[in-house]
Amino acid sequence: MTGLRDKMQVIRRRGVALATAFVSVAATVGLAAVTPAAAAPGCRVDYTVPSQWSGGFTANVAVTNTGDRVSGWRLTWTWPAGQQVTQAWNATVTSSGSQVTAVDAGYNAVIEPNSTVAFGFNGSWTGANTAPQSFALNGVTCTGGPGTPPTTTTTTSGGPAPGDAMAQVAEMQPGWNLGNTLDSTGGDETSWGNPRITEALLDNVKAQGFKSIRIPVTWGQHQGPAPGYAIETAYLNRVKEVVGWALADGFHVMINIHHDSWQWINTMPSDRAGVLARYNAIWTQLAAAFRDSPAKLVFESVNEPQFTGSSGDAQNAQLLHELNASFRDIVRRSGGNNTNRLLVLPTLHTSSEQARLDELASSLNTFKDPNIAATVHYYGYWPFSVNVAGGTHFDATAQKDLTDSFDRVYNTFIARGVPVILGEYGLLGFDRHTGTIQQGEKLKFFEQFGHYARAKKITTMLWDNGQHFGRTSFQWSDPELIAQIKSSWTTRSGTASTDQVFSAKASAISAKTITLNLNGTTFNSLRQGTTELVRGTDYTVQGDRLTLTAAALTRLSGSRNYGTNAVLTAHFSQGVPWRINIVTYDPPVLQNATGTTSSFAIPTAFRGDLLATMEAKYADGSNAGPHNWTSYKEFDRTFAPNYTTGVTTLTSDFFAEVNDNRPVTLTFHYWSGTKVTYVVTRSGSAVTGTTA
């Protein structure tokens, strides 16, 4: 992606993915589940090791219940070769010597008949990493189901054969971007606000289950003058140091030329020879510096290529072809491991539009190089991704944008044997804060994204400029988000039409119905904490319709203070639970205000409600403010709620495109469905606001 600041100007920072050898160990063992009065208990455990590196490995454990209902589970096993668990997810895992115990995480305590729960962990090993030979569930040794003897199968692979690009890219799933660091344009890796990269950061990223890391690098400010364009020795050594750490951690690593794309490469239409000379100088030096690095190091020619002042699509395609061809030739001629190293080539703007995909496909046909992957980026349907033009929901239009994009990528490349790396993904509102897109709608996007990318065999790399995984805290800023992302790597999750159930305080409480998006799962239970609500009394489920009864909502709402009174979780046969907030509200109340175009805030008593979007129109019905092709303005760019201080701010960006002395009627849309109107009038730099 381009830019840390604005996707519209697209200036982003990306990285390098690197491929290392891995060992895959799979063991399938029968497992008997214990329930208080089980007539025929039974279950199956699938234990797999999808990734292994020197001294470490990642394991996935899936427990399928083939017997009676299990409520609360405890899985135990013995390490045959002294392995240790270092970090786990979706379960609490402890060990004493070679004995290991995994206990449910609360939300996945129940295993219905014919359902599966899964958890994973990272571990350490020395000497050998032999799979456990038996498991026990709730104290009973696994038998694979009633009367079935335990079986164990183990397969070992050294990873894909050299030159197997499709297999190598598959091994890189999932990936993570070390954004806004070595790609920063301020001259230092800390100039965009992130700390210096440490080995501990990379170790902790690895512990999250990521298999590849993209290290975006901007080179221009660290280059000398023509004709040599020498890269500063200290800077190149720093990049080599970080790449070395990542390789040592077992990552596939991808490095690139990043923000140079819009800083100087974009001038290629008017300075073809100069840009090519400088670009070629960078890759000549990088090819030499990393010539003997292992095959897990991957080169990406350029991030989000773009050209200024070209004659149109045909010239853009030709210029990008020249860059990609020159990059490929330089790397291949440099010898060593570069002869067969995986090279990653982007479309123009890393777009998934069909014309852009076809242009890259044409280039690949001329190269006839089997060790090449294509790359695109995906930040969602733009109105939804930034919350503009009424794009508040991950609706059918936003979903179709995603599936159409991935279908085009699959049909153009993957179906024809060319692997694809989705080098960046996310939602553009993340560059500001994660509140721009409503939480439930955001989670639905990532659930569908992960599922469909997996279905289309696309390797994905999360864009993280520091807003997701803390660079020193090593904690996720949004645990729900990363839980959904991780779950989507292996399975689907159930969601719903909303994660908010509103009841007006001024009215009597009535039953409320939401639609479940089962996504191939089955609904199991509804809980408040660890307490299960009673089906038929507290709620009913008919097909995909979940109805909360008036009696249950009355109990859950308690004294009916404004805001969230209770939190429920819907549990499905697989994936992560779906959170449902029970909210009491009344229509928000706005007050008159005065201010300036640079500082204007509307006093707002939100009264438990939450702002979804805002419309702006002149008295004649025409649209006011930025993006005047739509009445719905961009969340956070033009308006923003502050629930703590009780104000709704209108920004200078909004007033910059509002006409003087023409009253603008604002319509605030809230998530409860409430609409409130307000009128603002600009006169020079002065602004007055009145309730409608």
C-alpha positions in Angstrom: 0.0 0.0 0.0 1.1 3.5 -0.4 1.3 5.9 2.4 1.0 5.7 6.0 -1.0 8.8 5.9 -3.5 8.4 3.1 -4.4 5.4 0.8 -5.8 8.0 -1.7 -2.2 9.0 -2.2 -1.1 5.5 -1.7 2.4 5.6 -0.1 2.9 2.5 2.0 5.7 0.6 3.5 6.3 -3.1 2.8 8.9 -5.8 3.2 10.5 -9.0 2.2 9.4 -12.6 2.4 11.9 -15.3 2.9 11.6 -19.1 2.5 13.3 -21.6 4.7 13.2 -25.4 4.8 10.5 -26.8 6.9 9.6 -30.2 8.3 6.0 -31.3 8.3 5.0 -33.9 10.9 1.5 -35.2 11.0 0.0 -37.7 13.5 -3.5 -38.8 13.7 -4.6 -40.5 16.9 -7.9 -41.9 18.2 -9.2 -40.1 21.3 -12.0 -40.9 23.7 -14.0 -38.1 25.2 -15.3 -38.3 28.7 -18.8 -37.1 29.7 -20.5 -37.7 32.9 -22.8 -40.5 31.6 -21.4 -41.3 28.2 -22.9 -44.4 26.6 -20.3 -44.5 23.8 -17.6 -41.8 24.3 -15.2 -41.3 21.5 -13.2 -38.6 19.7 -10.3 -38.1 17.2 -7.2 -35.9 17.5 -5.5 -34.6 14.5 -2.0 -33.4 15.4 0.0 -31.6 12.7 3.3 -29.7 12.6 2.9 -27.4 9.6 6.2 -25.6 10.2 9.5 -26.5 11.9 12.8 -24.7 12.1 16.0 -25.0 13.9 15.0 -25.5 17.6 11.4 -24.6 17.1 8.1 -25.6 15.6 4.4 -24.7 15.3 1.7 -27.4 16.0 -2.0 -27.5 15.4 -4.3 -29.8 17.4 -7.9 -30.5 16.4 -10.1 -32.6 18.7 -13.3 -34.0 17.0 -16.0 -35.4 19.3 -17.3 -38.7 18.0 -19.3 -39.4 21.2 -21.6 -37.6 23.6 -21.5 -33.9 24.5 -18.3 -32.7 26.3 -18.7 -29.7 28.6 -15.2 -28.7 29.7 -12.2 -30.5 28.3 -8.6 -31.3 29.4 -6.3 -32.9 26.9 -3.0 -34.5 28.0 -0.1 -36.1 26.3 3.6 -37.0 26.8 6.4 -35.7 24.8 8.5 -38.6 23.4 11.6 -36.5 22.8 11.6 -33.8 25.4 9.9 -31.0 23.5 8.5 -28.0 25.3 5.5 -25.7 24.6 6.5 -22.1 24.5 3.2 -20.3 23.6 -0.3 -21.4 22.9 -3.6 -20.0 21.6 -7.2 -21.1 22.0 -6.2 -23.2 25.0 -4.2 -22.9 28.2 -1.2 -25.2 27.9 1.0 -26.1 30.9 3.7 -28.8 31.2 5.6 -30.6 33.9 8.7 -32.3 32.5 7.4 -34.3 29.5 3.8 -34.3 30.6 1.6 -31.7 28.9 -1.9 -30.5 29.7 -4.1 -28.3 27.5 -7.3 -26.9 29.0 -10.2 -25.2 27.1 -10.2 -21.4 26.9 -13.7 -21.0 28.3 -15.4 -20.0 25.1 -14.6 -23.3 23.5 -15.3 -25.5 26.5 -18.2 -27.4 24.9 -17.6 -29.9 22.2 -20.9 -31.0 20.7 -21.2 -34.5 19.1 -19.5 -34.5 15.7 -18.0 -31.1 16.3 -14.4 -30.1 16.5 -12.4 -27.7 18.6 -8.9 -26.7 17.7 -5.9 -25.0 19.4 -2.3 -24.4 18.4 1.0 -23.7 20.0 4.6 -23.0 19.3 7.2 -25.3 20.8 10.9 -26.0 21.1 12.9 -29.1 20.4 16.4 -30.5 20.3 17.5 -33.7 18.7 14.2 -34.8 17.4 10.6 -33.6 17.1 8.7 -36.9 17.3 4.9 -36.6 17.4 3.0 -37.7 20.6 2.0 -41.3 20.3 -1.2 -41.0 22.4 -3.6 -38.5 23.9 -6.1 -38.5 26.8 -9.2 -36.4 27.0 -10.5 -35.8 30.5 -8.3 -38.6 31.8 -9.3 -41.3 29.4 -6.8 -42.6 26.9 -7.8 -42.0 23.3 -9.2 -44.9 21.3 -10.4 -43.1 18.2 -14.0 -43.8 18.9 -15.9 -46.8 20.3 -13.9 -49.9 19.7 -11.3 -48.3 17.4 -7.7 -48.9 18.3 -5.3 -45.9 18.3 -3.3 -45.3 15.2 -0.4 -43.0 14.4 1.0 -41.9 11.0 4.0 -39.7 10.5 5.2 -38.1 7.3 8.3 -36.0 7.0 9.2 -33.5 4.2 12.1 -31.3 3.7 9.9 -28.6 2.2 9.4 -27.9 -1.5 11.9 -28.8 -4.1 14.1 -25.9 -5.2 12.3 -23.9 -7.9 8.8 -25.1 -6.8 7.4 -21.6 -6.6 3.8 -22.7 -5.9 4.9 -24.8 -2.9 7.2 -22.1 -1.6 4.5 -19.5 -1.7 2.1 -21.9 0.0 4.7 -22.3 2.8 4.7 -18.5 3.3 1.1 -18.5 4.5 0.4 -16.6 6.7 2.6 -13.5 6.5 3.1 -10.2 8.3 4.5 -6.8 7.2 7.1 -4.9 9.2 5.6 -1.6 8.1 6.6 2.1 8.7 10.1 1.2 9.8 12.8 0.5 7.2 10.4 1.9 4.6 10.1 5.3 6.4 11.1 8.3 4.3 12.5 10.4 7.1 16.0 9.0 6.9 15.9 6.7 9.9 13.8 3.6 10.8 12.3 5.4 13.8 11.3 8.6 11.9 7.7 7.5 11.5 7.2 6.8 15.2 8.2 3.1 15.5 11.1 1.9 17.6 14.2 0.2 16.2 13.6 -3.3 15.1 14.8 -5.9 17.6 15.4 -9.6 17.6 12.8 -9.9 20.3 10.1 -8.3 18.1 10.8 -10.8 15.3 10.8 -13.7 17.8 7.4 -12.6 19.1 5.9 -12.2 15.6 7.1 -15.7 14.9 5.4 -16.9 18.1 2.1 -15.5 16.7 2.1 -18.2 14.1 3.3 -16.1 11.1 5.4 -18.0 8.6 6.7 -15.1 6.4 7.6 -11.5 7.0 7.7 -8.8 4.4 10.3 -6.1 5.2 9.5 -3.0 3.2 12.7 -0.9 2.5 12.9 2.6 1.1 16.4 3.2 -0.4 16.4 6.6 -2.1 17.5 8.7 0.9 20.4 6.2 1.5 21.8 6.3 -2.0 24.8 8.3 -3.3 24.8 10.3 -6.5 25.1 9.1 -10.1 26.6 7.2 -11.8 27.1 4.6 -9.0 24.1 5.4 -6.8 26.0 3.6 -4.0 23.8 2.5 -1.0 25.1 3.7 2.3 27.2 0.8 3.8 25.7 1.3 7.3 22.1 1.2 6.0 22.7 -1.9 3.8 24.3 -3.6 6.8 21.3 -2.7 9.0 18.9 -4.3 6.4 21.1 -7.3 6.2 21.1 -7.6 10.0 17.3 -7.5 10.2 17.0 -10.0 7.3 19.4 -12.3 9.0 17.4 -12.2 12.3 14.3 -13.1 10.4 15.9 -15.9 8.5 17.4 -17.3 11.7 13.8 -17.3 13.2 12.7 -19.5 10.3 10.7 -16.9 8.4 10.4 -16.7 4.7 11.5 -13.2 4.2 10.6 -10.7 1.4 12.4 -7.5 0.8 11.7 -4.8 -1.8 12.1 -1.3 -3.1 9.2 0.5 -1.4 8.4 4.2 -1.2 10.9 4.9 -3.9 8.0 4.0 -6.2 6.3 7.4 -5.6 9.4 9.4 -4.7 11.4 9.0 -7.9 10.5 5.9 -9.8 7.2 7.5 -10.8 9.1 10.1 -12.9 10.1 7.4 -15.4 7.8 8.8 -18.2 10.0 11.9 -18.3 13.3 10.4 -17.1 13.4 6.8 -18.4 17.2 6.5 -18.5 17.8 8.2 -15.2 15.2 6.1 -13.3 16.4 2.9 -14.9 20.0 3.6 -14.0 19.2 4.3 -10.4 16.7 1.4 -10.1 19.2 -1.0 -11.7 22.0 0.2 -9.3 19.9 -0.7 -6.3 19.1 -4.2 -7.5 22.7 -4.8 -8.6 23.9 -4.0 -5.1 21.1 -6.0 -3.4 21.7 -9.0 -5.6 25.3 -9.0 -4.8 24.7 -8.5 -1.0 22.2 -11.3 -0.8 23.6 -13.6 -3.5 24.4 -16.5 -1.1 21.4 -16.0 1.2 19.2 -19.1 1.5 16.2 -19.7 -0.8 13.8 -18.5 1.8 14.9 -14.9 1.0 12.5 -13.5 -1.7 12.9 -10.4 -3.7 10.0 -8.1 -4.7 10.8 -5.8 -7.6 9.0 -2.7 -6.4 6.0 -1.7 -4.2 2.9 -0.3 -5.7 4.5 0.9 -9.0 3.0 4.1 -10.4 3.9 6.6 -13.1 3.3 10.4 -13.3 2.6 12.1 -16.6 2.4 9.0 -18.7 0.4 8.8 -21.9 -1.9 6.2 -20.4 -2.3 2.5 -19.7 -0.2 1.3 -22.6 2.8 3.3 -21.6 2.3 2.4 -17.9 2.3 -1.2 -18.8 5.5 -0.9 -20.9 7.4 1.0 -18.2 6.5 -1.5 -15.5 7.5 -4.4 -17.8 10.9 -2.7 -18.3 11.4 -2.4 -14.5 10.3 -6.0 -13.9 12.4 -7.4 -16.8 15.5 -5.4 -15.7 15.0 -6.6 -12.1 14.7 -10.2 -13.2 17.7 -10.1 -15.5 20.0 -8.4 -12.9 19.1 -10.9 -10.1 19.4 -14.0 -12.4 22.8 -12.9 -13.8 24.2 -12.3 -10.4 24.4 -16.1 -9.8 24.6 -18.0 -6.6 21.3 -18.7 -5.0 19.8 -15.8 -7.1 19.8 -18.1 -10.1 16.7 -19.8 -8.8 15.5 -17.4 -6.1 11.8 -16.7 -6.0 11.1 -13.3 -7.5 7.8 -11.4 -6.9 6.4 -9.1 -9.5 3.6 -6.6 -9.0 0.8 -5.3 -11.2 0.5 -1.6 -11.7 -0.5 -0.1 -8.4 -0.6 -3.7 -7.2 -4.2 -3.6 -8.4 -6.4 -6.6 -9.0 -8.3 -5.0 -11.9 -8.4 -7.4 -14.8 -6.5 -5.1 -17.2 -3.7 -4.8 -14.7 -3.6 -8.6 -14.1 -3.5 -9.2 -17.9 -0.6 -6.8 -18.3 1.5 -8.7 -15.7 0.5 -12.0 -17.2 1.8 -10.8 -20.6 5.1 -10.0 -19.0 5.4 -13.4 -17.3 4.7 -15.1 -20.6 7.8 -13.4 -22.1 10.0 -14.2 -19.1 9.2 -18.0 -19.1 10.7 -18.1 -15.6 9.2 -20.8 -13.3 10.5 -19.1 -10.1 8.2 -16.1 -10.2 5.1 -15.1 -8.2 2.7 -12.3 -8.8 1.6 -9.9 -6.1 -1.4 -7.6 -5.6 -2.7 -5.7 -2.5 -6.2 -5.7 -1.1 -7.7 -3.1 1.3 -11.4 -3.8 0.7 -14.2 -2.1 -1.1 -13.1 1.6 -0.8 -16.3 3.1 0.6 -16.4 0.4 3.3 -12.7 0.5 3.9 -12.7 4.2 4.9 -16.4 4.6 5.8 -17.5 7.0 3.1 -20.6 7.2 0.8 -22.6 5.3 3.3 -20.3 2.3 3.3 -21.0 1.4 7.0 -21.6 -2.3 6.5 -19.8 -5.2 5.0 -22.8 -5.7 2.7 -23.3 -7.6 -0.5 -21.5 -5.0 -2.5 -18.4 -5.0 -0.3 -18.5 -8.8 -0.3 -18.7 -9.1 -4.0 -15.8 -6.7 -4.4 -13.7 -9.1 -2.4 -14.8 -12.3 -4.1 -14.5 -10.8 -7.6 -11.0 -9.6 -6.8 -9.8 -12.9 -5.6 -11.5 -14.8 -8.4 -9.7 -12.6 -11.0 -6.4 -13.2 -9.3 -7.0 -17.0 -9.1 -8.2 -17.4 -12.7 -5.4 -15.2 -14.2 -2.5 -16.7 -12.3 -3.0 -19.5 -9.8 -5.2 -21.7 -12.1 -2.3 -21.4 -14.6 0.4 -22.4 -12.2 1.7 -18.9 -11.1 1.5 -18.4 -7.3 0.1 -15.2 -5.8 1.2 -13.3 -2.7 -1.3 -10.7 -1.4 1.5 -8.6 -0.1 -0.6 -6.2 1.9 -4.2 -6.4 3.2 -6.3 -4.6 5.8 -8.7 -1.7 5.9 -7.6 1.8 5.2 -9.3 3.2 8.3 -6.6 1.4 10.3 -4.1 4.1 9.3 -6.1 6.5 11.5 -7.6 4.3 14.2 -9.6 1.1 14.2 -12.9 2.8 15.2 -13.5 4.1 11.7 -15.1 0.8 10.8 -17.6 -0.6 13.2 -16.2 -3.6 15.1 -18.7 -6.3 14.0 -18.6 -5.2 10.4 -14.8 -5.3 10.5 -14.7 -8.8 11.9 -17.1 -10.0 9.2 -14.7 -8.6 6.6 -11.7 -10.4 8.0 -13.7 -13.7 8.4 -14.7 -13.6 4.8 -11.3 -12.4 3.6 -9.4 -15.2 5.3 -11.8 -17.9 4.1 -11.9 -16.8 0.5 -8.1 -16.2 0.3 -7.6 -19.8 1.6 -10.2 -21.2 -0.9 -8.3 -19.5 -3.7 -4.8 -20.5 -2.5 -3.7 -16.9 -2.1 -0.9 -16.3 0.5 -1.7 -13.2 2.6 0.5 -10.8 4.4 -1.1 -8.5 7.0 -0.2 -4.8 6.7 1.0 -3.7 10.2 2.5 -0.2 10.6 2.5 -0.6 14.4 -1.2 -0.2 14.8 -1.9 -3.9 15.3 1.0 -5.7 17.1 2.8 -3.6 19.7 6.5 -3.3 18.7 7.7 -3.3 22.4 4.6 -4.6 24.3 4.2 -7.6 21.9 0.5 -7.4 22.5 -2.3 -7.0 20.0 -4.3 -3.8 20.1 -7.5 -5.6 19.1 -7.5 -9.1 20.5 -10.9 -9.9 18.8 -9.4 -8.9 15.4 -6.3 -11.1 15.6 -8.4 -14.0 17.0 -10.6 -13.8 13.9 -7.6 -13.5 11.6 -5.9 -16.5 13.1 -9.0 -18.6 13.1 -9.5 -17.8 9.4 -6.2 -19.4 8.6 -7.7 -22.8 9.2 -11.5 -22.7 9.4 -14.6 -20.6 9.2 -16.5 -18.8 12.0 -20.1 -18.0 12.5 -21.0 -14.3 12.5 -24.3 -12.4 12.6 -26.1 -9.4 11.0 -25.0 -7.3 13.9 -23.1 -7.4 17.2 -25.3 -4.7 18.8 -28.8 -5.2 20.2 -30.4 -1.8 21.1 -33.3 -1.2 23.4 -34.6 2.3 23.9 -34.7 3.3 27.5 -37.9 5.4 26.9 -39.8 2.3 25.8 -40.7 -1.1 27.2 -38.2 -3.8 26.3 -39.4 -6.1 23.5 -37.9 -9.3 21.9 -35.1 -8.7 19.4 -34.1 -10.8 16.4 -30.8 -10.9 14.6 -29.8 -13.0 11.6 -27.0 -15.6 12.0 -24.4 -15.9 9.2 -23.5 -19.6 9.8 -20.8 -19.8 7.2 -21.0 -23.6 7.1 -21.0 -23.9 10.9 -23.9 -24.9 13.2 -25.1 -22.9 16.1 -24.3 -24.5 19.5 -25.1 -22.1 22.4 -25.5 -18.6 23.7 -23.6 -17.5 26.8 -23.1 -14.7 29.1 -19.5 -15.3 30.3 -19.4 -19.0 31.2 -23.2 -19.2 31.9 -25.3 -20.7 29.2 -28.6 -19.0 28.4 -31.6 -21.3 28.2 -32.8 -22.1 24.8 -36.5 -21.8 24.5 -36.7 -19.5 27.5 -34.0 -16.8 27.0 -33.8 -17.2 23.3 -35.0 -19.2 20.3 -33.2 -20.2 17.1 -35.2 -20.9 13.9 -33.0 -21.5 10.9 -30.7 -18.5 10.9 -32.9 -16.3 13.1 -31.7 -15.8 16.7 -34.4 -14.1 18.8 -33.7 -12.8 22.3 -36.8 -12.9 24.4 -38.1 -9.7 26.2 -37.7 -11.4 29.6 -34.1 -12.2 28.9 -33.3 -8.7 27.6 -35.0 -7.2 30.7 -32.9 -9.3 33.0 -29.7 -8.6 31.0 -30.3 -4.9 30.8 -30.5 -4.6 34.6 -31.0 -1.0 35.7 -30.8 0.1 32.1 -28.0 2.6 32.3 -27.0 4.0 28.9 -24.5 2.0 27.0 -23.6 -1.7 27.0 -25.4 -3.5 29.9 -24.4 -7.1 29.1 -22.2 -9.0 26.7 -23.2 -12.3 25.2 -21.3 -14.7 22.9 -22.8 -17.0 20.3 -20.9 -20.2 20.0 -20.7 -22.3 16.8 -19.4 -25.7 15.9 -16.1 -24.2 14.9 -14.2 -20.9 14.8 -14.3 -18.0 17.2 -17.5 -17.0 19.1 -19.5 -13.9 18.0 -19.9 -11.2 20.6 -23.3 -9.5 21.0 -23.6 -6.3 23.0 -26.9 -5.6 24.8 -27.2 -1.8 24.7 -29.6 0.7 26.3 -30.0 4.0 24.5 -32.2 7.0 23.9 -31.9 9.4 20.9 -28.7 11.5 21.1 -29.2 15.2 22.0 -27.2 17.9 20.2 -26.8 21.6 21.3 -26.2 24.9 19.6 -22.5 25.8 19.2 -20.1 28.4 17.7 -16.5 27.9 16.6 -14.2 28.2 13.6 -13.4 26.2 10.5 -10.3 24.9 12.3 -12.1 24.1 15.6 -15.8 23.3 15.7 -17.4 20.8 18.1 -21.0 20.0 18.6 -21.9 19.3 22.2 -23.5 15.8 22.1 -25.2 13.7 24.7 -24.8 10.3 23.0 -27.0 8.6 25.6 -25.7 5.1 24.8 -25.9 5.4 21.0 -23.0 5.3 18.6 -22.4 7.3 15.4 -22.3 5.4 12.1 -22.1 8.1 9.5 -23.1 11.7 8.6 -24.8 13.3 5.6 -24.3 16.9 4.5 -26.6 18.7 2.1 -27.4 22.3 1.1 -31.0 23.6 1.3 -31.5 22.9 -2.4 -30.6 19.2 -1.8 -27.1 19.3 -3.4 -24.3 17.6 -1.6 -22.0 19.7 0.6 -18.4 19.1 1.8 -15.6 16.8 0.4 -16.5 14.0 -2.0 -19.5 15.9 -3.2 -20.6 13.1 -5.4 -22.1 11.6 -2.3 -24.0 13.1 0.6 -22.3 10.7 3.1 -19.1 12.1 4.3 -15.9 10.2 5.3 -15.8 9.1 8.9 -12.9 10.7 10.9 -11.7 12.8 7.9 -14.6 15.2 8.0 -16.4 14.3 11.3 -15.6 12.3 14.4 -17.4 11.5 17.7 -15.8 11.7 21.1 -17.8 9.6 23.5 -15.6 10.5 26.4 -15.9 14.3 26.1 -19.3 14.3 24.6 -18.7 16.2 21.4 -19.0 15.6 17.7 -16.2 17.3 15.8 -16.3 18.7 12.3 -12.9 19.0 10.8 -11.2 21.7 8.8 -11.2 19.3 5.8 -14.9 19.4 5.9 -15.2 23.2 6.0 -12.6 23.6 3.3 -15.2 22.5 0.8 -18.3 24.2 2.3 -19.6 27.4 0.7 -19.8 30.6 2.6 -23.2 31.6 4.0 -24.9 28.5 2.6 -26.5 26.6 5.5 -25.7 22.9 5.5 -28.1 20.4 7.0 -26.2 17.5 8.6 -28.0 14.2 9.2 -26.2 12.1 11.8 -27.0 8.4 11.5 -26.6 6.3 14.6 -26.2 2.5 14.9 -29.5 2.2 16.7 -31.2 3.5 13.6 -31.8 6.9 15.0 -31.3 10.0 12.8 -30.7 13.5 14.2 -30.4 16.7 12.0 -28.3 19.8 12.7 -27.5 22.9 10.7 -24.1 24.5 10.3 -23.3 27.8 8.5 -19.9 29.0 7.6 -19.1 32.7 7.3 -15.4 33.1 6.5 -13.6 31.3 9.3 -16.5 31.6 11.7 -19.0 28.7 12.1 -22.4 28.6 13.9 -24.4 25.4 14.5 -28.0 25.1 15.5 -30.3 22.2 16.3 -32.7 21.6 13.4 
